[in-house]
Every structure is written in C-alpha cells, then in structure tokens.
C-alpha cells in the first residue's frame, strides 16, 4: 500500500519562475549580442533555450487552500502537494486523479432549471464554467462536501416498502488512498452510501411495532425509522465509514433528508394511522367521561342533593355517557311531569 508523501520542500515556485524568466531574457540578449559580435555558437545555444526553456515552466503548480495534487513520475508515485502555495516540481510529473471528471449531486451545484430570466442564464454560465474547471483540473478538494444520493425504495423489517433519502457530509483525508486504492473514490462513496442505507433500514420498522429487535441484543425495543432517526442516521454513518476507510475518506455526518411510505401503500398506511388516532382519541374521551360520571355521582351522594336508586343511577350514567361521548351536541328534553 502506497503511503502518502507530502512535498513540503517544493514551495519554490516564485524563485524558479524568476530564474527561468531571467534565463529567457538572457537568451534574447545573447541572440542579439551574438549577432552583433558574430558568435554563431552563442546564437545557437540561446535559440535552443528559447525553444525548449518553456518546458521547465510546466513544473510550476499553484494550490489554493484545502486543495491537493497527487503527482506521478513515469508511472510511479512521486508525492503529494497539499498546502496552499506556489510550487515547482519535476516538469515530467503528471497529476493523477481518476475522479476528476466525476460530478456527484453536491450541495453547491446550481440548477438552472429552477431559475428564471437573467438568473437562469447566469446559473447556466456558472455551471458551464464549473463543469469546465472540473474536467480540466486534476486537483483533489480537501473541503467538506455533501453527497445527496437519490431516494431509494427499501423494505423495512416488516416488509413494508419505504422511500428514504440521505445526505452525507464527507471529505478526503488521505489523497494516495483515494486515487490509488479505488478506481473512482466519488463513485465508490456513492455506491457504499446506497449499500449502507439498505443494510440499516431493513433492520427497522417505519413505526414502532411489537416484537421487533433493532439492536441485535435479542430483546424487543421501540426503535423505528420515524422515531429514531438520529440513531438510524448514526448507524448509517458508521456503516459507510467502515467501508470507505481504504479509500482515504472520512464520513463526518449523515442525515435522513426524506422518509415516507412508498406510493403503493401510502394511502393504506394513512388510513391505518387515522384509525389508530381515532381509537386513541375515543379511548381518551371515554376515560374522561367515566371519571366525570363518577365525580357527579359522588357529589350527589355527599351533599344529599337527591337520592337515586340503582335503576335511576344506571339511567343517569347512561344519559351522561351519551352526552359526554357523543359526536354532536345533545338536544335537551324538559320533563314537566313526575319523575316517576
């Protein structure tokens, strides 16, 4: 395995630029002087330098903050430029980055289709320039980036199809592993994200369900995709990190950005949730009504307001429950005759 070798001693770009520029000026002066003094050897040497001297300028490299450049020399790893600065390296060195032409769904992308008028034109020009730079540059970004993969349809632990989308914050920490250990580290990360999401989501139900073990300890728990999103996202992050260590990538965080039942069962599951909510609401209403009836009977008995036999108590309880548990307002009936 190739170890990363940072070339910190190559920050001499400005000195080499001045040197080569002075040599070029000296060559021009030498051609003129050789012509005046009739010195053909001087003229030939100066003209030869003017023709080949430009090649040494190819060794000049400029890096911005949070950028890196992996260099190879005749097929072998030469070193990595990592700090911001102006460098000069062997002109025969070539930058190597197999993922330079790969563009993922990053958070900073500009979508011209969502703009209008002049904003759309500006966005299109910006995106065109960005794509051109991405295709031309072999530099590796060391910045924190966000990968937002497309939504996936996955069956949860109960077999219900759900759609889920995640956003992963990541960055390259080892440039040599990123470019030499895998074919394309960006595509590799994207595929590992898809795989990790499937592996973790299938362990959880969408909602809390009885008899489900999501932790693997053999005990039932109340874990769910909807109620334990932080735990699920953490497990997804750990799963991705375990797969991309060899690619020199650090996964900083993962977040669930979209979660819903698949369209084919969404309507049925909505009815189920509505039925469950109605049952819970009815249960609460009945509990409250029974408590109010008990309180009313106790108050009447304590104050001796009226004495009721068991039959009258049963009728009163029935009437109160109908009034308190009904969906509509009760219509009072005034009895002007005898109670009996």
C-alpha positions in Angstrom: 0.0 0.0 0.0 1.4 3.4 -1.0 1.9 5.8 1.9 1.2 9.5 1.4 4.3 11.6 0.9 3.7 15.3 1.3 6.2 17.5 -0.7 6.6 20.4 1.7 10.1 21.3 0.3 8.8 22.2 -3.2 7.5 25.7 -2.3 10.0 27.4 -4.5 7.8 28.3 -7.4 8.4 32.0 -7.3 12.2 31.6 -7.2 12.1 29.2 -10.2 9.8 31.5 -12.1 12.2 34.4 -11.7 15.1 32.2 -12.6 13.6 30.9 -15.8 12.4 34.4 -16.8 15.9 35.8 -16.3 17.3 33.0 -18.4 14.8 33.8 -21.1 15.8 37.4 -21.1 19.4 36.4 -21.1 18.8 34.2 -24.1 17.2 37.0 -26.0 20.1 39.3 -25.1 22.5 36.5 -26.1 20.9 36.2 -29.6 21.3 40.0 -30.1 24.8 40.1 -28.7 25.8 37.0 -30.8 24.6 38.6 -33.9 26.5 41.8 -33.2 29.7 40.1 -32.3 29.3 37.3 -34.9 29.3 34.5 -32.4 27.2 31.7 -34.0 27.7 29.2 -31.1 26.2 31.7 -28.7 23.3 32.3 -31.1 22.6 28.6 -31.5 22.6 27.9 -27.7 20.3 30.9 -27.0 17.9 30.0 -29.7 17.8 26.4 -28.4 17.0 27.6 -24.9 14.2 29.8 -26.3 12.7 26.8 -28.0 13.0 24.3 -25.1 13.1 26.6 -22.0 9.3 26.9 -21.8 9.2 23.2 -20.8 10.5 24.0 -17.4 7.6 26.3 -16.7 5.3 23.2 -16.8 6.7 22.3 -13.4 5.1 25.4 -11.8 2.0 24.5 -9.7 -0.4 26.7 -7.7 -2.6 25.4 -5.0 -5.4 27.1 -3.1 -6.3 26.4 0.5 -7.9 23.0 1.0 -6.6 21.6 -2.3 -4.2 18.8 -3.0 -2.4 17.4 -6.1 -1.1 13.8 -6.4 1.9 13.6 -8.7 3.3 10.6 -10.6 6.6 10.3 -12.4 6.8 7.8 -15.3 4.0 5.8 -13.7 5.4 5.8 -10.1 4.1 7.8 -7.2 6.2 10.9 -6.8 4.4 12.8 -4.0 1.5 15.0 -2.9 1.3 18.8 -2.9 -1.1 19.6 0.0 -0.5 23.1 1.4 -1.6 26.3 -0.3 1.3 27.9 -2.2 3.3 28.2 -5.4 5.4 25.1 -6.2 7.9 23.9 -8.7 8.3 20.2 -9.3 9.9 18.0 -11.9 8.2 19.0 -15.3 7.8 15.4 -16.2 5.5 14.8 -13.3 1.8 14.3 -14.1 -1.1 15.0 -11.9 -3.3 11.9 -11.3 -7.0 12.0 -10.2 -9.3 9.4 -11.8 -12.3 11.0 -10.3 -11.6 14.5 -11.8 -14.4 14.1 -14.4 -17.0 12.7 -11.9 -19.6 15.1 -10.6 -21.9 14.0 -7.8 -25.1 15.6 -6.5 -23.2 18.1 -4.3 -24.9 20.8 -2.2 -23.2 23.6 -4.1 -24.5 22.6 -7.5 -26.5 25.2 -9.4 -29.7 24.0 -11.0 -30.5 26.4 -13.9 -34.0 24.8 -14.4 -35.1 26.4 -11.1 -34.1 29.9 -12.1 -35.8 32.3 -14.5 -34.7 35.0 -16.9 -31.3 36.5 -16.3 -30.8 34.3 -13.2 -31.2 31.2 -15.3 -28.6 32.5 -17.8 -26.2 33.3 -15.0 -26.7 30.0 -13.4 -26.2 28.2 -16.7 -22.9 30.1 -17.3 -21.8 29.4 -13.8 -22.5 25.7 -14.1 -20.8 25.5 -17.5 -17.7 27.2 -16.1 -17.8 24.9 -13.1 -18.0 21.8 -15.3 -15.1 23.0 -17.5 -13.0 23.5 -14.4 -13.9 20.1 -13.0 -13.0 18.4 -16.3 -9.7 20.3 -16.7 -8.3 20.2 -13.2 -6.7 17.2 -11.5 -6.7 18.8 -8.1 -8.4 17.0 -5.2 -10.6 19.0 -2.9 -9.9 18.6 0.8 -13.0 20.6 1.7 -16.1 19.1 3.5 -18.6 18.2 0.8 -22.2 17.0 0.9 -23.4 14.0 -1.1 -27.1 13.7 -1.6 -27.9 10.4 -3.2 -31.2 9.8 -5.0 -34.1 8.4 -2.9 -34.2 4.6 -2.6 -37.2 2.3 -2.2 -36.3 -0.3 0.6 -38.4 -2.8 2.5 -38.3 -2.2 6.3 -38.1 -5.1 8.7 -41.9 -5.7 8.4 -41.7 -5.9 4.6 -43.3 -2.5 4.0 -41.7 -0.6 1.2 -40.5 2.9 2.2 -38.7 5.6 0.4 -35.7 7.2 2.1 -33.0 9.7 1.1 -29.8 10.7 3.0 -27.3 13.5 2.9 -23.7 12.5 3.8 -21.0 15.1 4.8 -17.6 13.8 3.8 -14.0 14.8 2.9 -10.8 13.3 1.6 -8.2 12.8 4.3 -5.6 10.6 2.5 -5.1 11.5 -1.1 -3.0 8.5 -2.1 -5.6 6.0 -0.8 -8.3 8.0 -2.6 -6.6 7.9 -6.1 -4.7 4.6 -5.9 -6.8 2.2 -3.7 -10.0 2.5 -5.6 -10.8 3.2 -9.2 -13.0 6.3 -8.6 -13.4 7.4 -5.0 -16.5 9.5 -5.6 -18.5 6.7 -7.3 -17.2 4.3 -4.7 -18.5 6.5 -1.9 -21.9 6.8 -3.6 -22.3 3.1 -4.0 -21.3 2.5 -0.4 -23.9 5.0 0.7 -26.6 3.1 -1.1 -25.4 -0.2 0.3 -25.2 1.1 3.9 -28.7 2.6 3.7 -30.2 -0.7 2.6 -28.3 -2.7 5.3 -29.5 -0.4 8.1 -33.1 0.5 7.0 -34.1 -3.2 6.7 -33.4 -3.6 10.5 -36.1 -1.1 11.5 -39.8 -0.7 11.1 -41.2 2.5 9.8 -43.3 3.0 13.0 -42.9 1.4 16.4 -44.0 -2.3 16.2 -44.2 -5.0 18.8 -41.8 -8.0 18.8 -39.1 -6.2 16.8 -35.4 -6.2 17.8 -33.5 -3.4 16.1 -30.3 -3.5 18.1 -29.4 -7.2 17.9 -29.4 -7.9 21.6 -32.3 -10.3 21.5 -34.7 -8.0 23.3 -37.7 -6.2 21.8 -37.3 -2.4 21.7 -39.2 0.6 20.4 -36.8 1.6 17.6 -38.2 2.9 14.4 -37.2 4.8 11.3 -39.6 7.7 12.1 -39.0 7.9 15.9 -35.3 7.0 16.0 -34.0 9.0 13.0 -30.8 10.2 14.9 -29.9 6.6 15.9 -30.6 5.3 12.3 -28.5 8.1 10.8 -25.6 7.4 13.2 -25.6 3.7 12.3 -25.7 4.6 8.6 -22.7 6.9 9.1 -20.7 4.2 10.9 -21.6 1.6 8.2 -20.4 3.9 5.5 -17.2 4.8 7.4 -16.3 1.2 7.8 -16.4 0.7 4.0 -14.6 3.8 2.9 -11.6 3.8 5.2 -9.5 2.1 2.4 -10.5 5.0 0.1 -9.0 7.7 2.4 -12.4 9.2 3.0 -13.8 10.5 6.4 -17.5 10.5 6.8 -18.3 13.4 9.1 -22.0 13.1 9.4 -25.1 11.6 7.8 -28.7 12.8 8.0 -32.0 11.5 6.7 -33.5 14.1 4.3 -36.6 12.2 3.2 -38.7 9.4 4.7 -42.1 8.2 3.6 -44.0 5.1 2.7 -43.8 4.1 -0.9 -46.8 5.4 -3.0 -48.3 2.0 -3.5 -49.0 1.6 0.2 -49.1 5.2 1.4 -52.9 5.5 1.2 -53.4 2.3 3.2 -50.9 3.3 5.8 -52.5 6.7 6.2 -55.9 5.1 6.8 -54.2 2.9 9.4 -52.7 5.9 11.2 -56.0 7.7 11.1 -57.8 4.7 12.6 -55.2 4.4 15.3 -55.6 8.1 16.1 -59.4 7.8 16.2 -59.2 4.9 18.6 -56.8 6.7 20.9 -59.0 9.8 20.9 -62.1 7.8 21.7 -60.3 6.0 24.5 -59.3 9.3 26.0 -62.9 10.6 25.7 -64.4 7.5 27.3 -61.8 7.6 30.2 -62.7 11.3 30.8 -66.4 10.7 30.6 -66.3 7.8 33.1 -64.3 10.0 35.5 -66.8 12.8 35.2 -69.8 10.4 35.8 -68.1 9.0 38.9 -67.5 12.5 40.2 -71.1 13.6 39.6 -72.5 10.5 41.5 -70.1 11.1 44.4 -71.0 14.8 44.7 -74.7 14.0 44.6 -74.3 11.3 47.3 -72.1 13.5 49.6 -74.4 16.6 49.5 -77.6 14.5 49.7 -78.9 16.6 46.8 -81.0 13.8 45.6 -81.3 10.1 46.4 -81.3 7.7 43.5 -81.9 4.0 43.5 -79.8 1.7 41.4 -82.1 1.9 38.4 -82.1 5.7 38.4 -78.3 5.7 38.8 -78.0 3.4 35.8 -80.2 5.7 33.7 -78.2 8.8 34.8 -75.0 7.1 33.9 -76.3 6.1 30.5 -77.5 9.7 29.8 -74.3 11.3 30.9 -72.2 8.9 28.8 -74.3 9.6 25.8 -73.9 13.3 26.3 -70.2 13.3 27.0 -69.2 10.7 24.4 -71.4 11.8 21.5 -70.1 13.4 18.3 -72.9 16.0 18.3 -74.3 18.4 20.9 -77.1 16.8 23.0 -80.7 18.0 22.5 -82.2 18.6 26.0 -85.7 17.3 26.7 -87.6 19.0 29.6 -89.8 16.7 31.6 -92.7 18.7 33.1 -94.3 15.7 34.7 -93.4 13.4 37.6 -90.0 11.8 37.9 -91.9 8.5 38.2 
